[in-house]
Amino acid sequence: MRCPFLYREDFDLKKRIVMTDLAIFAMMILLVSCQNADLNKCLDSNKTSNEIKHLADPQFDTDEYLERYDHDNGWARSGNVACITNNTLYFMPPIYGNYILYADLASGISGPLCGKPECFHMDESCSAYVYGYAEGMTSYDNHLYWGERRIFQPVEIYSMEYDGTNRQKVKELDYNLNQHVNVNYDMFFHRGYIYVGGGVSEVSEGQPYCGALVYTVSLNRDEEEIIILDKDFPAETEVRVQMLAWRNDIYIVLYTWKDSVDHLSLYRWDSKTRELHELYDEDISFWVFKAWVTDTGILFSSSGNSVIYQYDFAAEQLALLFDFNEKGSIGGTFFFAENQMIGWYLDENHIPAIQINDFEGNELFNSDLNAKEYIKFGEAVHFLGASDSAIYFYWIYSGGKRAVVKIPFDGGGEVQELWYGYSE
């Protein structure tokens, strides 16, 4: 089922005539106002003004990184609920309850993020309680923000202070749009807007349907949702969508596979002009696992294969950038953080190890992990994120134990357990 278009151009003749007259009148005013100035400069100024009006705030008209308002691509990714701010890690582990948790990195204290001193953290009255999953939980505008998806209900957006107080419902997202996005649901908050994307898999009129949908909506203003990308695929196509923020551009990584054919499409959404540009659309020879955007291109890692590819903006080409298999890693998988390619792999003795390289390929860290418990009982690893001094993982053990761990770069492979619990 295709989502409805939000903009229509089915104007009748009279409306077209009126709009043409208004456009001519506006141009006359513009020319008169420019009679004593350089015309080209005036036209450029007017164009810039029209572009800025699409931004949520004039302060966002910059190519500089805005820590308070820009999405951090290293955290709050699809399937990963975690962010770090003010020396505190906020997270919601998969397969463990329905509560947002915190770990104070200075004191070592951890627990549910609830500011009610009398709360037992047992039900929905707890400020840390989340129905389902805290989609896109992140630090934005000096608050925590996240979305909650409920069955057959609109997605609700919430905010809360860092100390677990003043929890508020900010807005609801369009129900009809959100019910379509049901594969690798992705959400983030960036420069005054909420971005939502993912794959679509459903049955329409008795026939299976696959697709990809990405849209945006203002966080604080009462505006309609804007569909950025709405694309159909043949039935039984596997679809993965990843969104990346870079200043006033949003990059969309659309990876599909069907009948052993891998395909990659890349798009750039200009939030100032609200225009979508296709950058790349070709079959590829690797399975896209994670992506990361820089000012020169987009990096890609491949699951179970220690290779890094790059799409170069200037050359408009996709090519192999690094092949770390020569180091002897077995089934290495690379994640991304700021100027960091973080490889989780097994060494020649099948001991888990971490390898970190910068984006130039220089090795920053390479060490076996002092993780006897994980070696014996570990089942799975989820990468949460990284700072400039440590990496953070969510580990799953056999027997039901789950733990959030920190691996400092200067610790020689030491693993610090920040929190642990048991699945219900």
Secondary structure, 3 states (H helix, E strand, C coil): CCCCCCCCCCCCHHHHHHHHHHHHHHHHHHHHHCCCCCHHHHHHHHHHHHHHCCCCCHHHCCCCCCCCCCCCCCCCCCCCCEEEECCEEEECCCCCCCECEEEECCCCCEEECCCCCCCCCCCCCCCCECCCCCEEEEEECCEEEEEECCCCCCCEEEEECCCCCCCEEEEECCHHHHCCCCEEEEEEEECCEEEEEEEEEEEECCEEEEEEEEEEEECCCCCCCEEEEEEEECCCCEEEEEEEEECCEEEEEEEEEECCEEEEEEEEEECCCCEEEEEEEEEECCCEEEEEECCCEEEEEECCEEEEEEEECCCCEEEEEEEHHHHCCEEEEEEEECCEEEEEEECCCCCEEEEEECCCCCEEEEEECECHHHHHHEEEEEEEEECCCEEEEEEEECCCEEEEEEEECCCCCECEEEEEEECC
